[in-house]
Amino acid sequence: METLQEKPTDLLIVGGGITGLTAAYLAAKANHKVTLIEAGGRFGGLMRTAPVAGTALECFYHHFFTHDLELHWLLKELGLRDEVFYCPSTMGIFRNGKIFDFNGPLDLLAFNAIPLWDRIRFGATSLLMCKCLRWENWEGVPAVDWFYRYAGRQSTDAIWAPMLKIKFGSYSDQVPAAWMIGRLRQRVNSNDGGQQRLGYLKGSLDVLCTALVNRLAAMGVSLYANMPAQKLEVQAGQLTAVHSGDRRFAAQKFLFTIPTSAIHPLVEPVDTAFAGRLREVEYFGAVCVVLVLKRPLSHIYWLNIADAGFPFGGVIEHTNFIDPATYQNKHIVYLSRYFAAHEEIASQDEAAIKGQMLAALRRLNPLLNDAGMEEVFVFKTRTAANVCGLNFSKKIPRCTSPIKNMYLAGMPHIYPDERSCNNAIRVVAEACRVMELGCEDIPRGPSLAGRIAMA
Ligand SMILES: Cc1cc2nc3c(=O)[nH]c(=O)nc-3n(C[C@H](O)[C@H](O)[C@H](O)COP(=O)(O)OP(=O)(O)OC[C@H]3O[C@@H](n4cnc5c(N)ncnc54)[C@H](O)[C@@H]3O)c2cc1C
């Protein structure tokens, strides 16, 4: 097969999610010639959307925080600053077959699923965790152990353990207290006079993705979809080109923004030791089952399921956050479940997933009958988040790699913060600095992302 040589560029970016697209924007703005290749048919990665109830909806629920400064910066650059809006959000817990509101001190006092003393202890230890602890000191301690010890068994079983299960599935008992400190800070900071406010983009994340892609095209960035990186060409320890099918992409520098689980097979033939280190960074998957309903399911946006036996851990009622009028007055609900690669759901087909989710949903709301349900969509990804085990910081691959001119920036670099679009942008800003691309500084918010392995 004859190899087609693409025009050499200053920077080749592998991966067209928010990390890769933002990197392309920053580098092109600093006058570098940039090419980006994406394996999928569309750009956007995990921020992708699908048409649901007459409009674009994120396949995986998304919201922003008021302190997402890096994201606000990017939106402003793209002329979209006025498109983001913030609304009060509500949280609840399903425990002992009942829905409890869980939005602040008064709800906590009323949470009679646990004794009063445990409610007070829960509040005090939550404050202690997010206001007083330094994450660096708590990397080797599982969050769940910390909670059992300080917050007590009752509140851990009823609140913390189920919450960790929602995010980390069967890995939840390995999550370090350090990660929980980062997450609690993020939530507490997105607060307005005691009321949590979350942000959303008018028209969905599709608006951001489309604006970015259009801007990149206007700036002369070469964008390729359906173009997976399949082989690395390394000469004398230096990366000189990336191959995809019969195409060869040569560049001065290469930035890989794809999951490390997709990088290690590329690196294996050229550096087995490096590939081995990348393999240690694991991912888990997520399923979001999206329901289009005639009636609301509850009054809560974010409902944590704290009773055992449900195949989903979170019920995210999008239209308790965004006006149902946006969706033809339908009610949109995500049933969310994270899973490890070895779990049955990882290989189950849509029909099987749908069947078990809907059967369990009737336990939550017996009044929900099929007449209320108009459509059901199933979205799945195998790389929803990293398995942030104990001392995860030691596993994070450096942005610079043992292969010269090859750089890495992605989800692992967000730790100990929670993976998010904002934090992906922070990581890119740091990677551009490491690559000495001369990009402008993006304003830094309170994010903890991009601080490890980015020296
Ligand atoms: C269920 C869920 C809920 C979330 N909720 C929120 C939220 O509320 N708020 C928020 O801000 N963030 C949220 N996120 C996180 C956010 O979506 C991610 O942090 C962000 O989109 C990651 O972007 P990325 O570019 O680093 O990775 P990705 O989006 O994974 O992009 C990587 C890209 O690389 C491509 N690729 C893979 N292999 C190759 C290859 N060999 N060659 C070329 N390309 C390749 C993939 O196709 C993909 O497009 C959520 C994520 C999930 C899964």
The ligand as an ORCA input file, in Angstrom:
! r2SCAN-3c Opt
* xyz 0 1
  C     -21.022     10.270     32.401
  C     -20.149     11.490     32.295
  C     -20.572     12.678     32.877
  C     -19.777     13.818     32.797
  N     -20.234     14.964     33.373
  C     -19.508     16.087     33.235
  C     -20.006     17.318     33.716
  O     -21.080     17.382     34.302
  N     -19.260     18.436     33.530
  C     -18.054     18.418     32.896
  O     -17.440     19.480     32.706
  N     -17.543     17.259     32.442
  C     -18.235     16.090     32.607
  N     -17.741     14.921     32.127
  C     -16.330     14.859     31.736
  C     -15.999     15.467     30.402
  O     -16.894     15.038     29.419
  C     -14.585     15.002     30.068
  O     -13.703     15.345     31.115
  C     -14.040     15.626     28.806
  O     -14.993     15.632     27.767
  C     -12.819     14.812     28.372
  O     -12.306     15.323     27.183
  P     -11.001     14.702     26.527
  O     -10.766     15.411     25.265
  O      -9.882     14.696     27.516
  O     -11.308     13.168     26.293
  P     -12.385     12.507     25.315
  O     -13.611     13.296     25.313
  O     -12.445     11.075     25.743
  O     -11.730     12.624     23.878
  C     -10.734     11.747     23.408
  C     -10.922     11.622     21.916
  O      -9.856     10.798     21.409
  C     -10.395      9.993     20.367
  N      -9.499      8.848     20.162
  C      -9.380      7.706     20.890
  N      -8.427      6.904     20.355
  C      -7.919      7.564     19.280
  C      -6.895      7.283     18.328
  N      -6.193      6.136     18.367
  N      -6.632      8.196     17.369
  C      -7.322      9.377     17.294
  N      -8.307      9.691     18.179
  C      -8.592      8.798     19.157
  C     -11.761      9.610     20.881
  O     -12.594      9.190     19.813
  C     -12.220     10.924     21.526
  O     -12.921     11.738     20.615
  C     -18.528     13.770     32.142
  C     -18.109     12.586     31.526
  C     -18.916     11.451     31.602
  C     -18.462     10.180     30.946
*
